[in-house]
Amino acid sequence: MLGIGDDCAILEPTPGAKLLVTTDMLMDGRHFRLDEDGAEAVGYKAMGVNVSDIAAMAGVPLAAVVSVSLPRVGAAEIARGLHAGLRRMADRFGVDLVGGDTNAWDGPLVVNVTVLGEATSRGAVLRSGARPGDVVCVTGPLGGSLFRGRHLRPEPRVKEALALHEAIPIRAMIDISDGLSSDLGHILEESGGLGAVLDLDRLPIHSDARDLAEEDGTPAYLHALNDGEDFELCVAIDRDDAILLRNLTGLHRIHPVGEIVSEPGLRLRRNDGSMEPILPAGFDHLRGVEA
């Protein structure tokens, strides 16, 4: 059994069976804006972020339960939109909606989704197995997800995770929800306080991040490191396996971006070989909360 500290909890209801359990709560004004985004988009995202957690463990999503607190004004219409969005994402990944709870109140919309999945015969992948010398990879371009609403359209990398897990041993994996700098930091911490060096010239930067950089003046690579809600996967794999991946059909989306090192901390290596520290600056769920 695995409890708090990874993308999913792991339960063993019968010998050999590995049940994955993940849950996420989304709140109007914090994770979305209902008046701007619409209820269907909120439902789609709420289901997607949970399916992405199952992907981060290289699992297969199975079923979901959903609990919502609806604003009293417009509750029925909001509920219909939410259900449509939840169902659309669930159907894409074969997830059955099997229950939940609904309430109405005078506050904003709150949506909580719990997804159940199962590990394959190769087992679940944790955050905690990275080793010095491992290659750090990501499954797609990063940054700028808020710029054109991509944060509302997550693409959980279930197929990519399963294909990668089948092809090679994965040392550690996490989905990029809070930003690469923060989420890779979780792998480093859970793997015993390791460090990593990321190569600037190998960092896949999304076109949205480049366009946003022109608008707000923040370098595009910082958007790629810190923006979050990309819902790509960050993976640590053995160096020899990383070489093997180059020749495997269907895994061309895996981008090597750096390496795990024994010295703690996260650093960026520029094209001239110079290093600079990277301070994790991704999304903080408790920012602004008083102790």
N, C-alpha and C positions, 0 to 999 in steps of 0.2 A: 504494500500500500504506500502511496505517496500523497502527502497532504499539501499544505500551503507552501508556495514558493516556486511553482512552475506554471506553465500555461494552463495545465489541467491537473486536477487530482486524478490519481489512479486507484481504482478499487478492484478487488479480486473476489467477485461474488461466488465463483466456483473455482476450484484448482485449475490454473492455467489460463483462465479468462481474465482479460485486462479491460476494465470499463473506464473510459475517460469521461471526466465531468468538468465542465467549465461554465462560468456564468459571468455576465457583464450587465451593468446597469447604466442606462443612458438617460440624461436629464435635459429637458428643454432649458436653453440658456447656458448650458455647460458643454454639451456634446453636439448639439444641433440647435437650430432655431426653427421651431414649428411653423411660424408665420411666413418664413422665407423658403424653407425646404420642402414643406408638405409632409403629411403623415405617411404616405406610401414610401417616400425616400427614407424616412426615419425607420420604418419597419424593415426595409431592405438592408439598411446599414446594421440595425440591431441584431439581425440574424447573421449577417456576414461577419461581424467581428468575432462572434462566437465560433462559427465554422472555421475561421482563420486560426483560432486557438487550437482546435483539433488538428488542423494541418501542421501546426508547429510541433506537435508530438508525433507526426507521421501516422496519424490515425484516420479512421473512416467515420465520418459523422453519421449518426443513426436517427436520433429523435430529439425533439425540443419541447420544453414547456415555457410558457410566456406569461408573465404577470405585468399588468399595466395599471397605473393610476391616471385616469383621464380627467382633464379639465371638465367641469360641469357644462360649460358653454360649448356646444358643438360636439359633445361626447360621441354621439352615434356616428357622425360623419368621420371623425378622427379614427374611431375604432375600425370602420370599414377600410379606410386608407391604410392603417397600420397592418391589418390582416392581409391586404393585397400585397404589400411590400414584403412582409414576413414570408408569405406563401411563395412569392416569386423567387426569393433567394433559397428557401428551403427546397423547392422543387428542383432547382438547378443541381443540388448536391444530394438528392435522395433522402432528405431529412423529413421525417414524419412529425407533424405538430400533434402532440398527444395530450395536451392539457394546459392548465394555467389558472389564472385568477384575474378578475377585472373589478376595479373600484373606481368611483368618481369622487373628486374632491375640489376644493377651491384653489388648489395650487396648480403648477405647471405639469405638463405631461412627463411621466416617468415610465420607462420601459425596462423591464428586466427579463432577459432571455437566458435560459439554461439549456445547454446542448449536451447530449450524451453521445459518446462515440466508442469505438473499440480499437485497440491496438492490433496490428497485424501479427502474424506468426514471428516476425523479426523483432517484435517488442516495441515499446514506446521510446521515443527519443527525448532525452531530458536536456536541460540547459547546462548541466554540470559536468560534462565529459570532455571539455576542451583540454588540449595539452600544448605545451610549447612546441613550436614548429608546425602546428596545424595551419591550414589555409582558411582564411575567412572569405566566405562567398555570400552573395545576395542573389535573389531570383529575378530582379528587375530594377529599372531605374527608380530613383528616389527623389523626393522633395517636391514642394509646391502643391501638395494635395488639396489645400484649401482654396487655391487660386481660382480654379474652375469647377469646384464642387466634386473633385475626384474622391474626397474623403467620404462622400455619401454613396459611392459606388465601389465598395471593396471587391476585390477579386481574390478570394481565398485560394491559396496555392496548394490545394489538396492533391491534385494529380501530380504536380511537380514534386511534392514531398514524398508521395508514395513511390514514384518512379526513382527518385534519388535513393530512397531507403532500400529499394529492391536492388539497385545497382551496386551500391557501396555501403560500407559502415559509416553512419553519421555520428560524429563525436558529440556534437551539441547543436541545438537549433532553437530558435525563437522567432515569433512573428514580429514585424516592425510596426508596432502601433504607436509607440511613444517617441520614435526617432531612432535612427541607427546608433547614434552616440549613447543614448540611454539603454537601448535594448541589448546592444553588444556588451555594454557595461554589466548587465545582469548575467550574461554568460561568463564574463571574466570573474565576477564576484562569486558566482555559484561554483565555478571550477577551481576555487582555492585562492583567489586573489591574484590572478594572472593579469597580463597586459596585452595590448595589441598595437600593431603599427598598420595604419591604412595608407595606401598609396593614392595620392591625389589624382594622378593620371589614369587610374583604373576605376575610379569611383563612377558608377553609372548615374548620371544626373538627368532627371526627367526634364522634358522640354518645358513643362509648367514651372519648374524651379528656375530655369533660365529666363523665362518671360517675367516671372515675379521679381527676379533679381534686377531686371532693367527698370522695373517700376518702383521697388522699394530701396534699391541701392545695396542690399545685403548680398554678398557673393553667393553665387548659385551653389557652390559646394557646401556652404553652411546650411542652406536650405535642405540639401540632400542629407546632411548629417543630423539635422535637428528637428525638421518640421513634423515628422511623424504621420500616422494614419496612411502610410503607403500600403500596409498589409502584404508586403513582400516577406520573404523568409531570410533570416541571417543564419548561416550554417558554418560550423567548423568541421573540417574534414582533414584526414591525413594527406600530406603532400603528395605521396605516390598516387593516391586515389584521385586527387585533383588533376593530375596529369592524365589519368585514365579517362576522366570525364570528357576530355576534349574530343574523344573519338566515339562517344556514345550518342546515338541518334535520339532526338527528343529531349536532350538535356542541354541544348545550346543556350538556354536562357540563364544558366548558372554563371555568374560573373565573379571571378576571384578579385578581391579588393584589398587583401592584406594578409597578415599572418599573426598568429598568437605568439607571444613572447613571455618569458618568465618574469621580466621586470614589470611590476604593477603600473597601471596607468594606460591611458589611450593616447596615441600620438599619430600625427599626420606627417607623412613623408612627402615633401614637395619634389618637383621634377629635378631640382638641382641636388637632391639628396639631403637637404636640410630638414630638420624635424621641428615640429611645434606641438605643444600639448593640446589635446582636445578635451574641453570640459563638457561633460554631458549636459545638454541644454534642451532636451526633449520635453514632452508633455509631463507635467507633475500633477497628479490627481488631487493632491492635498495642498497645492499652492494657495496661499492666502488663508489657510486654516490656522487658528490660534491653538497653541498647545494647552 
